[in-house]
Amino acid sequence: MPQADHQDRTRAALPAATLVLGGARSGKSRWAERVVEAAAACGTYCATATAGDAEMAARIAAHRARRGRFWRTVEEPLAIAAVIGADSARDRPLLIDCLTLWLSNLMLAGRAVDGEVAALVAALRLAAGPVVLVANEVGMGLVPETPLGRRFRDAAGRLNQEIAAHADRVVFVAAGLPLVLKEG
């Protein structure tokens, strides 16, 4: 297949913005990776996690090893709007994993969440190629016991709603199975 035909198929297969939601260990990240891998010859993976302890460092290493050569990895815990501006490309979809960790990083850094979310949405509107964003759905469990936990849960719910409103496709993943919530 000629390169131009492959690029056209990539654009048709992935909408401008896709949001993939799910619970912890639901399979959402792996599902998002497979969608990008099926649609393009290569991708850019923006990882927002930071290694705060040995267990998290091991998780990050396992994710890196799983990704393989298809992916070019950009590790950025805070400035994902800038990553979208610099790294989105028509022929190289961008996967951001995950918005929930990004939100946690913002809150821990004392950043203005509303302004950062607005910058993210603006960057998505201007992206040069498809962007797939992964986020945890945290509102389906118990009400957090602490004020900080409730503040985080509420901010994550607002973030997911904002990105879902902008996204062309929204998919909920449970037990590795996708349920399309929004298309087109």
Secondary structure, DSSP 4 states (H G I P E B T S, - for coil): --HHHHHHHHHHHS-SEEEEEE-TTSSHHHHHHHHHHHH-S-EEEEE-----SHHHHHHHHHHHHHH-TTEEEEE-SS-HHHHHHHH-BTTB-EEEE-HHHHHHHHHHTT--HHHHHHHHHHHHHH-SS-EEEEEE--TTSPPPSSHHHHHHHHHHHHHHHHHHHH-SEEEEEETTEEEEEEE-
